[in-house]
Amino acid sequence: MATASYDTNGDGYVDVQLTDTDGDGYADVELQDTDGDGYADVQLTDTDGDGYADVQENDTNGDGYVDVQYADTTGDGYADVENYDTDGDGYVDVQYTDTNGDGYADTSYHA
């Protein structure tokens, strides 16, 4: 799955994130402003291909800071966090990307 983020109006905030969330080879466009601050929020969707959204980054409580939410994919009432070794080398793989558009690498686990 490939993802590209863009700041289309030059205000320093990501406005568009293009991701192929359903694996059909075409980017799916999501524009969201869930906290009503006038800026599109960043959403990380199904990173491990299991059909469930894994991590979402939004300021859901309006305090000005990104809140991280994990999904309960097993239905047991607890958030599911899994570490992955995608290349089979015996170590958990970590990807450094700038998910919030501030110019600094952020850490996210992926499959």
Backbone torsions as a table, in degrees:
resi	resn	phi	psi	omega
1	MET	NA	128.5	178.1
2	ALA	-106.6	144.3	179.1
3	THR	-133.0	137.9	174.9
4	ALA	-132.3	136.1	179.7
5	SER	-118.0	144.6	-176.4
6	TYR	-135.8	141.6	170.4
7	ASP	-104.1	90.8	-171.1
8	THR	-74.4	-24.5	-178.0
9	ASN	-108.0	5.5	174.4
10	GLY	71.3	21.3	-178.2
11	ASP	-91.9	3.6	179.3
12	GLY	88.5	-0.5	178.4
13	TYR	-113.7	142.4	177.5
14	VAL	-68.4	125.0	-179.8
15	ASP	-100.2	-33.9	-176.4
16	VAL	-133.4	132.7	172.4
17	GLN	-123.4	121.7	-179.3
18	LEU	-102.5	123.3	-179.2
19	THR	-142.6	140.3	173.1
20	ASP	-89.7	86.7	-174.2
21	THR	-78.8	-21.5	-176.7
22	ASP	-108.3	5.1	174.7
23	GLY	71.1	19.7	-178.3
24	ASP	-90.4	2.0	179.2
25	GLY	90.1	-1.8	179.5
26	TYR	-118.8	139.7	179.3
27	ALA	-69.5	137.7	175.0
28	ASP	-103.1	131.2	-175.2
29	VAL	-99.3	129.9	177.0
30	GLU	-129.2	119.8	173.9
31	LEU	-113.9	120.2	-176.3
32	GLN	-136.0	140.6	170.2
33	ASP	-133.9	72.4	-173.0
34	THR	-71.9	-22.1	-179.1
35	ASP	-99.7	0.6	175.2
36	GLY	68.5	24.7	-178.8
37	ASP	-90.3	2.2	178.6
38	GLY	90.4	-1.7	179.3
39	TYR	-119.4	142.9	176.9
40	ALA	-66.8	138.1	178.8
41	ASP	-91.0	158.3	178.8
42	VAL	-94.3	133.5	176.7
43	GLN	-127.6	124.8	172.9
44	LEU	-95.4	126.5	-172.7
45	THR	-102.5	-135.0	-172.3
46	ASP	-75.9	87.6	-176.0
47	THR	-79.4	-19.4	-179.2
48	ASP	-108.4	5.0	174.3
49	GLY	71.8	20.1	-178.9
50	ASP	-94.0	3.2	178.2
51	GLY	90.7	2.2	179.5
52	TYR	-119.6	142.4	172.8
53	ALA	-67.9	130.8	-173.7
54	ASP	-94.6	-51.5	-179.1
55	VAL	-139.0	136.8	174.6
56	GLN	-120.7	136.3	174.9
57	GLU	-110.2	112.6	178.0
58	ASN	-150.6	159.1	170.3
59	ASP	-94.3	81.2	-172.7
60	THR	-76.5	-21.5	-179.0
61	ASN	-104.1	3.7	174.2
62	GLY	71.1	21.9	-179.0
63	ASP	-90.9	2.4	179.0
64	GLY	88.9	0.7	179.2
65	TYR	-119.6	146.9	178.6
66	VAL	-69.0	131.3	176.3
67	ASP	-104.1	135.4	179.5
68	VAL	-101.3	131.3	-179.5
69	GLN	-125.4	135.3	177.6
70	TYR	-107.7	147.0	-178.3
71	ALA	-88.0	150.5	171.9
72	ASP	-97.3	89.3	-174.7
73	THR	-82.6	-14.7	-177.7
74	THR	-100.0	-9.9	179.0
75	GLY	75.9	18.6	-179.1
76	ASP	-93.5	3.4	178.7
77	GLY	89.1	0.8	179.6
78	TYR	-120.5	145.2	176.7
79	ALA	-66.2	138.2	-178.1
80	ASP	-100.0	124.5	176.3
81	VAL	-125.3	124.3	-179.5
82	GLU	-126.6	143.3	173.9
83	ASN	-103.2	141.4	-174.4
84	TYR	-122.6	143.1	170.9
85	ASP	-112.1	86.8	-172.2
86	THR	-76.7	-20.8	-178.3
87	ASP	-105.7	3.9	174.5
88	GLY	72.2	19.8	-178.6
89	ASP	-90.5	2.2	178.6
90	GLY	89.7	1.2	-179.8
91	TYR	-120.8	144.6	175.7
92	VAL	-64.8	134.7	-178.5
93	ASP	-91.3	134.6	178.7
94	VAL	-122.9	135.4	179.5
95	GLN	-113.0	130.0	177.3
96	TYR	-102.0	117.2	178.0
97	THR	-139.8	164.3	176.6
98	ASP	-97.8	86.0	-175.0
99	THR	-80.4	-18.5	-177.7
100	ASN	-109.1	5.1	173.8
101	GLY	72.5	20.2	-179.0
102	ASP	-92.5	1.7	178.3
103	GLY	90.2	-0.5	179.6
104	TYR	-118.8	145.8	-180.0
105	ALA	-68.5	135.3	175.0
106	ASP	-110.2	154.1	-178.1
107	THR	-97.1	131.8	173.6
108	SER	-143.4	141.2	175.9
109	TYR	-88.1	145.0	-177.8
110	HIS	-143.1	164.2	175.4
111	ALA	-116.6	NA	NA
